Amino acid sequence: MNKTIKRIIAIARKEMLHIKNDPRSLSIILLMPVFQLIMFGYALNTELQYVDLAVIDYSHSTASHDLVQKFTGSPFFHVYHYEGQFDKLDELFLSREARVVLLIGQDFASDLATQTQSSVQILIDAVDPNAAHMIRNYCSQVIQNFNAANNISLPTPFQIETSVWFNPDMKSAYFFVPGLLALLLIMICALLTSITITREKELGTMEQILVSPVQPQEIILGKVIPYVFISFIIAGLILFIGIWLFGVPFVGNLILLTILSLVYVLTALSLGILISTITQTQQVAMMIALVITLMPTVILSGFIFPIASMPLPLQYLANIIPARWYLTIVRGIILKGNTLQQLIQPTLVLLGMTLLLLAIARRKFSANLEK
């Protein structure tokens, strides 16, 4: 066996012993992503349910009753009748007793009978504009169902047919769970490897490594290898729970996802190694790893907020966030069934980032050895 490979394996075994001798930390490392996935998976939910809707019905007709029943039967609304005065209507919004008001005019039934525009108003609390937009869509959907049930139609020159692909039920979990895979992997991988070399410095074992005939790249590779396996265990847990608990469909190629996830994992581990070479204590290394992975990934990667809606400088900045490219890969494979040919750009970007980070880490580590 090549001497280089032997030395890399020896360092990897030493790192595995560190991990094995600290089973409590290892169990936390494996259980923390599961806890975070479940917490984020349920908390990051853009679907609105049981929105308080106050009804003011001046028609008191069978038709208006049927319309109210359509809203009552929707899982999106909690409907109740408002018996107060009309000029006190704003109190409903100010006291947060309602987020929507359905105002049915006195001539509602007669307007329906003559197929003319009915006097119905929907008032929405738009303090949260995204929620208001969804509420308006929910209301439009209920009214369309009411019109269809009563054979009400307006003459139009063409017919619009809408088809929703890749997420027909519009479930936010389908969008967020793959994003959580990207977030948790880069956080944990960078965190784990950021303390590898600093631990040697704190324990005073770095001197033993320095007097051995081990090259900087051999030390780096030996330190990274154990965490590659741990990262894939974590990724497997996240993927399994996402599919089993949240019902996320997997329509792509698992082997392709595994290979491209390896590229992302190596990028994250390389980042952690670089942090480890420029810090002296584990505490500082962990702090830096969290700062440069958590917030940038959450805000700039497209995990929650669309990159296209950001200011142009932030869009450029997002291109240096590894998770921004991995999100394209993981969502494309899991939800769309993308092939490697369709994902070649983000794959090459991640490969470039990995090589660049490893090169900088090696150079920095070599400079430290010469001091």
Number of C-alpha atoms within 10 A of each C-alpha: 5 6 9 14 13 13 19 22 19 16 23 22 16 15 18 17 12 12 15 12 10 11 11 10 12 14 10 12 16 17 14 14 22 19 13 14 23 18 11 15 21 15 10 15 13 15 13 13 12 12 15 17 25 24 20 22 20 13 18 15 15 10 17 20 12 14 17 22 13 15 23 17 12 16 12 19 22 17 22 15 13 18 10 11 8 11 7 8 15 13 13 18 16 11 9 12 12 24 22 26 24 21 19 22 18 17 15 21 19 14 14 17 11 9 13 13 10 17 15 14 12 15 16 19 18 14 9 8 11 10 17 17 12 14 23 15 12 18 18 13 14 20 16 14 16 19 15 11 10 12 9 14 11 9 6 7 5 6 7 6 5 6 6 8 10 14 15 8 9 13 15 17 23 23 20 23 28 25 25 25 25 28 26 23 24 28 22 26 27 31 26 23 27 32 26 22 28 24 18 17 17 13 10 11 12 15 12 9 15 13 8 9 9 15 15 19 18 20 20 25 19 23 25 24 19 20 23 16 13 17 24 16 13 23 21 14 17 24 20 14 16 25 14 11 11 17 14 23 15 17 14 18 14 13 9 16 19 15 11 21 22 16 21 26 28 27 26 29 32 29 28 32 32 27 26 30 24 17 18 17 17 20 14 16 28 21 12 18 27 17 12 14 24 14 12 21 25 18 16 23 28 22 23 14 12 12 19 10 10 15 9 11 8 14 17 13 12 21 15 16 18 26 30 24 23 27 22 20 28 26 22 20 23 21 19 16 18 20 15 16 8 13 18 11 14 19 21 13 16 25 17 14 22 21 14 15 22 23 15 16 24 22 16 15 21 15 12 11 12 7 5
